[in-house]
Amino acid sequence: MTTLARSARFAERTARMRASTIREMLKVTGRPEVISFAGGLPAPELFPTQRIGEIAVEVMRERGAAALQYSVTEGIPELREWVANWLTKRSGQSFSREDVIIVSGSQQGLDLLGKLFLDPGDHVALECPSYLGAIQAFDAYQARYLSVAIDEHGMLPDALEHALAHANPLPKFVYIVPNFQNPTGRLLAHDRREAIVRICERFDVPLIEDDAYAALHFDGIEHPPLISWNSSSPIIYSGTASKLMAPGLRVAWIATKDHDILDKLVLAKQGADLHASSLSQYVFAQYVNDDAAFIRHIESIRETYRKRRDAMVSALAREMPEGVTFNRPDGGMFLWCEIEGVDTADLLALASQSNVVFVPGVSFFAHRERTDGMRLNFSNSGEEKIAVGIERLAHAVRTIAGATR
């Protein structure tokens, strides 16, 4: 059978499906000699493994049958209640568990939202650059993209307004990562937050707020989610336990006051996996129920990541040659680096020979129009390893920059 005949078996949407750059790279970075700044991996030594084990025993003793049985699609009431209370405290708005659905990781949430909103050829407005996992999820539904410019303070409201004013048709939604954005680590300025909400409201375009990194601030400042503002147009909030506890649990949530959207998300999820893991939900819900211990855990993560951010920024300043620029994020897990005149995909091929890897920036541009950037993860490596890895990377930069001049 010819390749063409084989490809005809598959739906047209599969032509847009690409392997995740990061997931594929993890196959290589499992080798102990490789220093990886590639994956968006939390620090595994900070996982509360002992407490999770204790809670698992408690859950089996107290909830055994329920934790192992089929459950409701929306999620267990205890966890939805916690999410509603947590979001109420952060936003100043009143949320109830009826406003929340639990999903199997925030990536499933993005997939379900794509399934819910997108027909082939529909547009999505997003940051430029934007989270590649979102692009991958929306590509599966044959989306097209309106790229909205950002600067060091996040999405530019004027650029969003211009994009929506000249869009024909309007995008089905605006997707944004406001807090310590993946991939750049940038923080959306406070005075831009309501402006973006109001622009979406004026054009009646739903706003999807991906807030995976909000708790990982290093300066002690809580930044209000976009869902804090009342809007006649839907705001759909996405949060996750992956950065708060452990990604292997695959516990995340979507919250919105628009129950028509939630009702359809429930139907979409029933067609995907019926419900998120009952056991994982009970374990996470019981862990966060101890508020003081949970706060201490988050503070430990912040302190560790802050030190690793500082180590990476210092190493970059010390090692990198002229023509390399980078930022110093106030939270999250990533920083963004640009190298004048260098295609970072070529740099990756060279750097990997020295056992250091990163994610080339082109993967984060919906139209793949920029090739001079790279995302560097600082959360998953200790300070000494960061110093060694950046030294190796800087050597590769000097080598390839010299070859291209």
N, C-alpha and C positions, 0 to 999 in steps of 0.2 A: 504493500500500500504506500502511495506517495505521501510526502510530508503535507502537501496541500489537502489530500483526502483526509488525512488524520486530523488536520486543523479544522476541517469542516464539521467534525463531530462536536466541537465545543461551541458554547455561546460566544457571540461576538464580543461580549465584555471581557472575555479572557485575554484578548489581544492587548488590553491595557494593563493587565496584571503583571507586576514586576516583583521579583524577589526583594524582600526587605534588605537593604544594604547592611543594616546593623545586625539583623539576625544571621545573615550569611557570614558576616565578619566574626561573629561569636564562635563559629566553627574553628577559626584560626586562633583566636585569642585565648582559647582554653589551654594552649601550650604554656608551661610555666615560664619559659624564657621570653615570652612576648609581654611587653608593657602596653596595655590597651587604654587609650583615651577615647575609645570608640563607643562602646555601649552606654546606654543611659542607665547604668546599673547602680543601685544603692550599695552602700558599704555592707557586705555580708556580716562582718564582725559586730555590727550594730543591731542585727536582727535579735529580737528578744526570744532566742530559741528555748531557753530553759522555761521561761514563763509560758510560752506557747505550748510546750509539752505538758506543763502542769494544767493549763486551761483545757487542753484536749482531753485529758483524763477527767477533769471536772465535767466537761460537756458530755462525755460518754456516760458518766455516772448519772448526771441529772437530766440529760436530753437525748440519750442514746438513740432511741427509735426515731425521734423527730429529726435528729441531725443526720440520720442515714436514709430517711424516707424522701420521696418526692415532696415538693413544697410548692407554695404559691409563686407564681411568676414574678409578682411585684417585689418579693423579698420578705424575709422574716420581719415581723412587726417591730421587734426590739431594735434591729439595726436601722430600719427606716426611721424610727423615732429618734435614735441618736443622731443620724444625719440631719434630720429636720431641726433638732435643737442646736446642733453645731452650726448649721447654716444660719439659723435665726440669730445666734450670738454674733456671727461674723458680719452679717448683712444689715442687721437692724430691722429687717422685715420679719413677718411672722410666717413660719413654715410649719406644716404638719406632715405626718408620715404619708398622708394621701397625696402629697406633692412629690413623692420620691419613689423611684424604682431602682432596685439593685441589679447591676449587670456584671457579667463575667470579665472584669477588667475594663478600663476605660476604652481600650481599643475596640471591644465589642460594642460599647456605646456609640463610638463613631461609625462603625459599620451599620448599626441599626438606624442611626440618624440618616446615613446615606441612603439606606433602603427605603426609609420613610419619605424622604423629600425629593430624591433625585430620579428623574427620567433621563435616558440617554441624551446628551447634548446640553443639559441644564448647566447653569453657571453657579459657581461657588466663589464668593469673595473671601480672600484670605491674605495674611501678611506675606511680605516678600523680603526674606525667606519665611517659611512656615514649617510646622512639624511634619516630617516626612511620613509618619504613621497615618496622619490625617489624609495627606495626599494619596497615599496608598489605598486607604479605605474608600475614598471618594472616587478614585480611578476605577475601582471595581464596578461602579455604577455609571461609568462613561461620562463623568463630569467634565466640564470645561471651567477655566479659572480666570477670575479677575484678580490680578495681583495688586495689592495695595502697599504703597511704600511705607517703610518704617525708618526711624532714626534712633539715636541712642536712648530716646524716651518712649519708644514703642510706636504703635500705629499712628500715622498722621491723620487726624480727623479731616483735614481739607482734602487729602488724597482719597479717603473713603467717600466723602461727599461727591467728589468729582467722578469717581468710578461709578457710583450708583446713579448719578445724574445723567451720565452718558451711556449707561447700560441699556441694551435693548435685545432681549428682555432683561428685567431685573434678575439678579441672582436669587436662588432659592433660599440662601442664608449667608450670613457673614460668620466666618470661623476665626476665633482669636484666642491666643494664649497670653493673658494680660500680665501674669506674675512670673518673672524670671523665665522668660520665653524659651522654649525649645525650638530652635537651636541656639539663639544668641545670648540667652541669660538676661535679656533686657526687661526692664520693668516699665509697664505702661504708666505714664505720669498721671497723677491724681486728677489734674484739671482736664485731661483728655477723656476720662472714663465716662462721665455723664455726657460729654459731647458725642461720643461714639454711640451711646445708647439712644440719644435724641435723633441722631442721623438715621439710625436703623428704624426708629419709630416713625420718623417723617416719611420714609420710603416704604414703610410697612414690610420690612424685611426681617425675618427672625434672626436672632443673634445667638450663636453657640459659643459659650464661654468655657474653655478647657482650662481648669484651674488646678492642675496636678501638683504644682510646686508652691502654692501659696503659703504653706506652713513653714517652708524652708527659708525664712528670711534671717539675715545675719545681723541686722541693725536694731532688732526689737520692735520694729514698726509693723503693725498689721495693716494690710492694704485691702480696702473694701472691694468685694467682688462686684462685677457689673450688675449682677442681679439685685444689688442693694437699691437700685433706682427703679421706681415704678415706671412701667412702660405699657402702652396699649398694644405694642408689637411683642411677640413672644421672646423671652430670654430663657435659654435652655442651659442649665449649669451642669458641668461634668466634673466630678471629683473622684478621688481614688485612694485606696488604702495602700497602694504599692509603695508610695514614698513615705508613708506614715508608719508602716509596720513591716510588710514583706510582700514583694510582687508575686510570689508563688501562690499566695492565697487566691489571687484573681478576684478580688472584691473591689467594686467601684459602684458609683451611683450617678444617676441623672435626676435633676430636680427642676421643676418648672411649675408655674401657676396655671399653665395652659393644660387642662386635663384632657382635651381632645388629642393633644400630642402624646401625653402619657398613655392614654388608652390605646392608641395605635402602636406605641412602642411595646406595650404588653403583647399585642397580637404579633408583632414582628419577632419579639423574643421567644414567644411560644413556638414559632416556626424554626427557631435557631437551636435552642437548647432547653426549652421548657422553663428552666430557672437556674440561677447561679447556685453554686455548691452550698447546700444547707450547712454542712459541717464547717466550711470556711466562714460563712456568715456568723454562725454561733460563736466560733472562736474569736473572731474579730470583735463582735459585739461585747463579749465578756471582757476582752482585754481593755477596750476603751471605756468600759463601765467604771474602772478604777481611775477616776479623773486625775488624781495627783500623780500616780505612776505613769499615766499616759503623757502628761505634761513633761515630767522628768525625761522620759524617753525622747520626746521631740526636741527638748533643749539639748540633749546629748548629741542628737543628729546635727542640729544647727552648729554647735560648737566644733564638731569634727569637720564638717564641710567647710566652715569658715576658715579653719586652719589650712585645709587642703586648697581652697581657693587662693589664699595668701601665698602658699608654697608655689602654686602654678604661676601666678602673676609674677612673683619674684624671679622664678626661673626663666620665664619668657623675657622679662626685662634684662636679665643678665646674659642670656644665651643667644637671643635672636638677632640677626643682622638687620641693617637698615632696610626699609621697605616692608617690614612686617608690623602690622598694627593689631591690637587686641584690646578687649574691654575688661573691666573689673566688676563683675556682677555683684549685686547686693544680696543675692540669695540663689537658691536653686542648685543645679548640678553641672552647669555648662558655662563655658565662655566661648566667644566667637573670635576667630583670628582670620585676617586677610593678608595675602602675600602678593604684593604688586608684581604683575607679569608672570605669575606661576599658575599653571593648572594643577590644582591640588590632587586630582586623580592621579596624575603623573608623579606627584610628590609622594602619595601613598605607596605606589609601587616601589619607589626607592626607599622610603622609610621602613617599609615592612622587611626589607633585607637586613635592616639593623634591629629588627624585632621591636618596633614601635609602630602603633597604628592609631588612626583617627577616622572620622567620617568626613569625606570630601563634601564641600559645601553645595555642590551642584544638586545633590539629592534633595535639598530643602527648598529648591526653587521649582514651582509648579511648571514653569516653562523651560526649566533647565538652562536659563540664560546666563548665569554667573558661574564661573569655574575657579575663582581665586580665593574662595573662603574655605574654612574648615571648622568643624565643631569639636571642641576638646572637652571631655568629661573629666572632672576632678574628684568626683565623689567616691570612685571605686578604687583609688590607689592611695597608699600611704605617702607621706611627705617625702621620704627618701626616694621612693620609686618614682614619684613625680619629677624630682630633680634629675634623676638618671634619664627618664624618658624624654624630657624636654631637651636635655643635652643631645641625645641621639637625634631627635627631631630637628633641632637647630642645625646639626651637621648636615642632615639631608637637605634642608632648606638652602644652606650655603652652597652645597654641591649643585643642586638643580638650578638655583638662581644664576650661578656662574656659567652653567652650560647654556642658559637661554639668553645670555647677553653677549 
